[in-house]
Amino acid sequence: MVKLRVRAGESIQDAVRRFRKLCERSGLRKEMRRKAYYEKPSERRRREQLKRLRKARQASRV
């Protein structure tokens, strides 16, 4: 859950901008997009496997 306290003297536009950044950093938007449609278990396993492979390749480069 993302919480944001509006600072004293902060405009609504600035608070909304900070809120959007917090949501983006927490991965909330990505998760909501992913859960918008049903994902078959086989598709989920494949996506997670590809994520692990990408992570392993990147770790081996460093």
C-alpha positions, 0 to 999 in steps of 0.5 A: 500500500502506498501512502503519501502525506501532503506537505505543508504548502505543497500544491496538489499537482506536486503531490500527485506527481510524487504519488505517481512516482511512489506507485511506479517505484513500488511496482504497483502499476506493473502489478495492476497491468499484469492482473488486469487479465487472467493469466494461465498458470503455465503462462505465469511459470513461463514468465517467471522462468524468463525473468530468472534467465534474464536475471542470471544473464545480467548477473553473469555479465557483471 
